[in-house]
Amino acid sequence: MGTVTQWKQLLLSALESNSHLKHSPYFQFVSTGFEENSDRIQINTDCRTRKIEELKHCPFAEICWYFSDSWEQFRINGRVYVIDGSNPDHL
């Protein structure tokens, strides 16, 4: 198993300690998960939304979690790779 970066460990701890809140696993983009043994975040969304076309033109985005009980906020930005039927391989 790979090493876990500090920001990822902090976020995973906040998700765990706020798991009693129904909204804790969601941020303001879509539902999410980490790729196994990686710091990459996998995001799933409906391909019919405008955000897919927008990301193809400008592939940079920021996601944000806010945990109201602990007042923690995580903001992560970076390049987004759209993986769909026309581009099945991820980088």
N, C-alpha and C positions, 0 to 999 in steps of 0.2 A: 504494500500500500504506500502511496506517495505521501509526502509531508503536507500538512495542512497549514496554509498561510494564516497569519495572525488575523487579518480581516475576515477570512472565512470562518475561523473558529469563533470569533466574536459574534458574527451573524448567526451561526448555528446555535450558539448558546442562547442568544436572544430569542430565536425561533422556539427553542425548547422551553425556555422559561415563560414564554408568552403563549404557549400552545393551548391554553385554556380559552384564549380569545379566538372566536371563529374566523376572524379576518387576518390572523397572524401570518398564515403562509402566503398571503397575497400582497402584491404591490400594485402600483397604479398602471401596470402595463397588461399583464396576464399572469396566470399561474406559472410556477417556475420549479426548477430542480437543478442540482449540480450534476454534471457528468461524472461518472465514477472515476475515482483516482485523478481528479483534475480540479482546477480552479475555474473551469468554464461553466457558465450558467446556461442551461437549456431552457428556452422559453417556447411555449406552445401557444398559438393563436389561430384564429379563423383566417384562412387565406383570402376570404372575400372582403376583409376590412381594408380600408385605405392605407393603414400603416405598412402593409407589405409593399405596396407600390412606392410609398414614401421612403422606406428603408432601402429599396433598390436604387433610388436616386441619391440618397444621403444615408450611408450605412452606419451612422453613429447615433447612439441613444444613451439615455441615462435611466436607470431604474431606482426606485426609492421605496424603502420600507419605513414605516413609522409604528412604533409600539407605544400605545397610549399609556399603558400602566407603568412602564419603566422610563418613558420619555426618551427612548433610544431611537435614533434615525440612522439608516444606512443608505448612502447614495453611491452607486457604482455606475461608471460610464465607460464606454468603449465601443469598439467596432462590432456591428451585428452582421452575422452571416445568415442569409435566408436559405434554408434547406427545404426543398420541396421536390415534387416529381421531376422538374426540369433540372434540379441541382441536388441529386440525392447524396452526394459525398460531402461530409463536413471537413473543415480544415483542422 
